[in-house]
Amino acid sequence: MTFNGFTKEDFETFSIEGLEERMEAIQTRIQPKFQEIGSHLVSFLSAELGNEMFLHIAKHARRTVNPPNDTWLAIADNKRGYKKHPHFQVGLFDDHVFIWLALIYELDYKKEIAESYVKSFDELKQLPSNYMVSLDHTKRDAISLDKLQLKDVERFRDVKKAEFLIGQHLPAGDPRLADGKKFLETVEATYETLIPFYRQALQAKN
């Protein structure tokens, strides 16, 4: 199967009441698309990085009451998990799709990786001006790259729960989302600009 794009119904998943009901919709509507997107991107990233990459699709297994407000796939160089590793994400809230290089609070060597980003702050600021930065993966809000300040990256280094995700937001109405080929091209182009920072994160661990 090939990915043919996201639909209005995919975004409406997050207005379904109830944990079981929303999870069933995530599993039937969205996760098959994540499998298609992920298979493509695993091949792309493995070739770009010269290293085997692995797909992880969020299971939301810890949830017992509140249904998830977003869902995602992650691609990392570890077969068993992704949260402790620098990884790439594609996912959606009810109003946008996110395309991230993600470094979340469970990250091993977080301080060392964050310190390398503090030193590379000027290079981060040279990424495309339409890029966004999230400092908390659980919140839909993100700041535009031009508003990113050095203190935000220092906080990522110094605060245990602080996170750093950088990439793109595509609003639900963006025509690229409905065109599978264009969407995958957009993700690939985004990841190409972020791969140097992914490599940098891996090197900072050594």
QUIHUUR-V686248 format. One line per field, one symbol per residue. psi: psi as a letter, one per 40 degrees, with the letter a starting at -180 (. if undefined). A space follows every 50 residues. Layout:
psi=???
This chain:
psi=iiheiiiddddedeehihddddddddddddddddddddddddddddddef ihiihhhhefdehechiieiiiiihiehddiddeihiiihaiaeeihihi hhhidehifddddddddddfddddeeiheeiihheheeidiiiideehid ddddddddhdeiihhibihhidehdddehddddddddddddddedddddd ddddd.
